[in-house]
């Protein structure tokens, strides 16, 4: 089944997902106000994250991490493995692979890069490139105890139902902020992570 057919297959394959990621992303919904460009004058930090998709007998899973509570940035939040682009990183894919290996011990030779999601900017200055990878079992994770409190998997099907996403808002540093959120079994996935998952769901649900 071609990615341009607009119909999601019963079994998500890496080839089909890679084809979807090559398609034109869907237009932003005017009601979606969770994406905010970096304000003028704010120093930009380039970063990349890995969106690891893991095939299991029960279906494709999304591998996520929970950051430790003592970190200065985004403490305790649920996120994708990733981080700042280093000078030695030739591509954003290299950044995502390196950071994933460092943070959770997922060997890069178990990951096949499927493509990228549209870049995601955070008002604090981070410009994130989300890289989607197919993480083929078996593999053993080894968490960086300083940065990662836990790693866990969520069925991709949970995110493909976009009605589960909710829009929230709050005040931060004197400004009104909007963000996306989606709960899962007592965990609260929000902010940039939820926003990128929402984009992935829209791309896979209606490839153009």
C-alpha positions as CSV (number, residue, x, y, z in Angstrom):
1,X,0.0,0.0,0.0
2,X,1.5,3.4,-1.0
3,X,1.9,6.1,1.5
4,X,-0.1,8.5,-0.8
5,X,-3.2,6.3,-0.5
6,X,-4.3,8.1,2.6
7,X,-5.2,4.8,4.3
8,X,-3.2,3.5,7.2
9,X,-2.3,-0.2,6.8
10,X,-3.3,-2.7,9.5
11,X,0.3,-3.5,10.2
12,X,2.7,-0.5,10.3
13,X,5.9,-1.4,8.5
14,X,9.1,0.6,8.5
15,X,8.9,1.0,4.7
16,X,5.4,2.4,4.9
17,X,6.3,4.8,7.7
18,X,9.4,6.0,5.8
19,X,7.2,6.7,2.8
20,X,4.8,8.8,4.9
21,X,7.7,10.8,6.3
22,X,8.8,11.7,2.7
23,X,5.3,13.1,2.0
24,X,4.3,16.7,2.4
25,X,3.4,17.3,6.1
26,X,-0.3,18.2,6.7
27,X,-1.0,21.9,7.0
28,X,-1.1,23.3,10.6
29,X,-4.6,23.4,12.0
30,X,-5.4,27.1,12.9
31,X,-6.8,25.8,16.2
32,X,-3.4,24.2,17.1
33,X,-1.5,26.9,19.0
34,X,1.1,24.7,20.7
35,X,3.8,25.5,18.1
36,X,5.5,28.8,18.8
37,X,8.5,30.2,16.8
38,X,11.6,31.2,18.7
39,X,11.2,35.0,19.5
40,X,13.5,37.4,17.8
41,X,16.7,38.1,19.8
42,X,16.6,34.7,21.6
43,X,19.8,32.7,21.2
44,X,19.1,29.6,19.2
45,X,20.4,26.2,20.3
46,X,20.2,23.4,17.7
47,X,19.2,20.0,19.0
48,X,17.9,16.7,17.8
49,X,15.9,13.9,19.3
50,X,15.2,10.3,18.4
51,X,11.7,9.1,18.0
52,X,12.3,5.3,18.5
53,X,9.7,3.0,17.1
54,X,10.0,-0.6,18.4
55,X,8.2,-3.5,16.7
56,X,6.7,-5.9,19.2
57,X,4.4,-8.9,18.8
58,X,1.6,-6.7,20.2
59,X,2.3,-3.9,17.7
60,X,4.7,-1.0,17.2
61,X,5.7,0.8,20.3
62,X,7.1,4.3,21.0
63,X,10.1,4.3,23.3
64,X,10.1,7.3,25.7
65,X,12.1,8.4,28.7
66,X,11.4,10.2,31.9
67,X,14.1,12.7,32.9
68,X,15.5,12.8,36.4
69,X,14.0,15.2,38.9
70,X,17.2,17.1,39.6
71,X,18.0,18.4,36.1
72,X,18.1,22.1,35.5
73,X,16.0,21.8,32.2
74,X,12.7,20.0,31.9
75,X,13.2,18.0,35.2
76,X,10.9,15.0,35.5
77,X,9.3,15.5,32.1
78,X,8.7,12.7,29.6
79,X,10.8,13.1,26.5
80,X,12.5,11.5,23.6
81,X,16.2,10.7,24.0
82,X,18.3,13.5,22.4
83,X,20.2,16.7,23.1
84,X,22.3,19.5,21.7
85,X,24.1,19.3,18.4
86,X,27.8,19.0,18.9
87,X,30.5,20.3,16.5
88,X,31.5,16.7,15.6
89,X,28.0,15.8,14.5
90,X,27.8,15.8,10.7
91,X,24.0,15.4,10.6
92,X,21.1,15.7,12.9
93,X,20.7,12.0,12.5
94,X,24.1,11.6,14.0
95,X,23.2,13.8,16.9
96,X,20.0,11.7,17.6
97,X,21.9,8.4,17.4
98,X,24.7,9.6,19.6
99,X,22.5,11.1,22.3
100,X,20.2,8.0,22.3
101,X,23.2,5.7,22.8
102,X,24.5,7.9,25.6
103,X,21.2,8.4,27.4
104,X,19.6,5.0,27.2
105,X,22.3,2.7,25.8
106,X,20.3,1.8,22.6
107,X,23.0,0.6,20.2
108,X,23.0,2.6,17.0
109,X,23.4,-0.5,14.9
110,X,19.9,-1.6,16.1
111,X,18.4,1.6,14.7
112,X,17.3,2.2,11.1
113,X,16.6,5.8,10.3
114,X,13.2,6.2,8.7
115,X,13.2,10.0,8.2
116,X,12.5,13.3,10.0
117,X,9.5,15.1,11.4
118,X,9.1,18.8,10.8
119,X,11.4,20.9,13.0
120,X,10.0,21.9,16.4
121,X,10.9,25.2,18.0
122,X,10.6,26.1,21.7
123,X,10.3,29.7,22.8
124,X,13.3,29.3,25.2
125,X,15.5,28.9,22.1
126,X,15.7,25.2,21.3
127,X,15.3,24.3,17.6
128,X,14.7,20.6,17.6
129,X,15.0,18.2,14.7
130,X,12.9,15.0,15.4
131,X,14.5,11.9,13.8
132,X,12.3,8.8,13.5
133,X,14.1,5.5,13.9
134,X,13.1,1.8,13.8
135,X,14.7,0.1,16.8
136,X,14.8,-3.6,16.0
137,X,14.8,-5.9,19.0
138,X,16.5,-7.6,20.7
139,X,18.4,-4.9,22.6
140,X,19.3,-4.1,26.2
141,X,18.9,-0.6,27.5
142,X,21.5,1.0,29.9
143,X,20.1,4.2,31.3
144,X,22.3,7.2,32.2
145,X,21.3,7.5,35.8
146,X,22.1,11.2,35.9
147,X,19.7,12.2,33.1
148,X,17.2,9.4,32.8
149,X,15.0,8.1,35.6
150,X,13.1,5.6,33.5
151,X,12.5,4.3,29.9
152,X,9.1,2.9,28.9
153,X,7.1,2.0,25.8
154,X,3.7,3.2,24.7
155,X,1.7,1.6,21.8
156,X,2.0,3.8,18.7
157,X,-1.8,3.2,18.3
158,X,-2.4,5.2,21.4
159,X,-1.0,8.3,19.7
160,X,-2.6,7.7,16.3
161,X,-6.0,8.5,17.8
162,X,-5.6,12.2,17.7
163,X,-8.7,12.8,19.8
164,X,-6.7,11.7,22.8
165,X,-4.6,14.9,22.5
166,X,-5.7,17.9,24.5
167,X,-4.7,21.5,24.2
168,X,-3.6,23.2,27.5
169,X,-2.3,26.7,28.4
170,X,-0.4,28.4,31.2
171,X,1.5,31.5,32.0
172,X,5.3,31.4,31.8
173,X,7.6,34.4,32.3
174,X,4.8,36.8,31.9
175,X,3.5,35.3,28.7
176,X,0.6,33.1,27.8
177,X,1.7,29.7,26.5
178,X,-0.2,26.9,24.8
179,X,0.9,23.3,24.7
180,X,-0.3,19.8,23.7
181,X,-0.7,17.0,26.2
182,X,-1.7,13.3,26.1
183,X,-2.0,11.1,29.2
184,X,-1.1,7.4,29.3
185,X,-1.6,5.0,32.2
186,X,-0.9,7.6,34.9
187,X,1.9,9.4,33.0
188,X,1.4,12.9,31.6
189,X,3.1,13.5,28.3
190,X,3.1,17.2,27.4
191,X,5.0,20.0,25.8
192,X,7.3,19.5,22.9
193,X,7.2,15.7,23.2
194,X,3.4,15.6,22.9
195,X,3.6,18.2,20.1
196,X,6.0,16.0,18.1
197,X,3.9,12.9,18.7
198,X,0.8,14.8,17.5
199,X,2.6,15.7,14.3
200,X,3.7,12.1,13.8
201,X,0.1,10.9,14.3
202,X,-1.2,13.4,11.7
203,X,1.4,12.4,9.2
204,X,0.7,8.7,9.6
205,X,-3.0,9.1,9.7
206,X,-3.3,11.2,6.5
207,X,-0.2,11.0,4.4
208,X,-0.3,13.4,1.5
